[in-house]
Amino acid sequence: MEKQIFNPYLPSWEYVPDGEPHVFGDRVYIYGSHDFFNGAVFCPGDYVCYSAPVTNLKDWRYEGVIYRKDQDPAQDGRMVLYAPDVTVGPDGRYYLYYVFDKVGFVSVAVCDTPAGKYEFYGHVHYQDGTRLGDRKGDMPQFDPAVITEGDKTYMYTAFCGNHMKDRIGAMATVLGPDMLTVIEEPVVIVPGDCYSESFAKADSAKAVDEVKAEIKAASGCGYPLVSVENWNGFKDHAFFEASSIRKVGNTYYFVYSSQVMHELCYATSKSPVEGFVYGGVIVSNCDKGISSYKPADMPVAYGANNHGGFELINGEYYMFYHRHTNGSWFCRQECAEKIKILPDGSIPQVEITSCGLNGGPLEAKGEYPAYIACNIFNTDKPSMYVAPGQPKITQDGRDGDQELGYIVGITKNTTIGFKYFKFEGVKKITITTRAYITGDFEVRTAWDGPVLGKITLPDGSNFWEEHTGEVVIPDGVGALYLTFKGNGVGQLKSIRFE
């Protein structure tokens, strides 16, 4: 069977969230933050990089550590590296933009190659030398996204936690050819949740100016607010964090995590610094809004924060995002889905899948690890967010141990879904389980569809054991759902088709 790839596309023991994909030359590089398995906080690791040939997204290569958190002179020994981005400067070198968790300014490192050893370069600053974020009236900088055109680099930053009135929205700042100096001061381009409906009743220029003044007084921010006539369109999908920027043709796409956190949305404009209009949701890491396997708004597990960007790779667009594991916000893994940009510029929301970058469904042949499940939920315990008591993906060992992931916390009515497989002549499915559970796993191709077979677990064990059931699955492309009906709390390691 030809080599296949699935989500997450990096090794199951690797935790690199916030992925920004960039094609440099004939390879695509993933720049992200670095979580630890069973970590207690976001992003405690140094920056690592993975890359793959643009013609073969099934062949990812570990590039190693590209930047250490102790290289920045601002490091006080207690700070971690948050989500970065990389752009090519006018001099042809690669510039890595990042922030620490405890400060409000942006740092920059530089390298001659995309995945080499980056060296500290400086802090983004105003022309008088004051760091951006340190001046009175500055909003804190956070999770920078960058795009360079000619001698200008456009940088997008901000964090707007829900109900934080001192944070207006996402900022755009223009840097000069040295990649550090602000040549056009920040403007607020997309609103946070406190201000997304501020201009709904502002029906005159005077009223708009009055609302702008009220916002600036409430927030203490001195930045100009631009294109406020568009702000009402961000209702319920206002900016939260995770800026990402791309240009397609003559249109700029600003991708961000919204106030509901689990979704990545986009806004578009013909200008990099004004005019952004809300476009829609690209992906939700709990598939809210997707009705392919559940009612569109049915609460499900594993919907926490999200961050990512899209990239054109070998003629196709792919959206990169992350999922949560270990029942925690702090153990995130990279996933990706193919997306479409329609002729009108819109991007329809895509469902999260197990097959991701595979270029098509997975062959329903041989064995697959359970950690590639893309839908895990229990209708008896609905939750939009990672929470205790939910089934979860975990691993044995410690961070760095090359242990395959598996699913734990399986109780009555837990459903585990995989999308998509190409079924051909499948007669039996064997699962590998552990723990003291008894009952049946019901097999379906739709979460609420007819039962197509059962896999019975007569008794439990503290050792991994195989159990086989006969199934009647029609040939063709479809999903696979396993719903547990029984007693106990179990674990699932793998599935095998026969």
Disulfide bonds with the S-S distance in Angstrom:
none
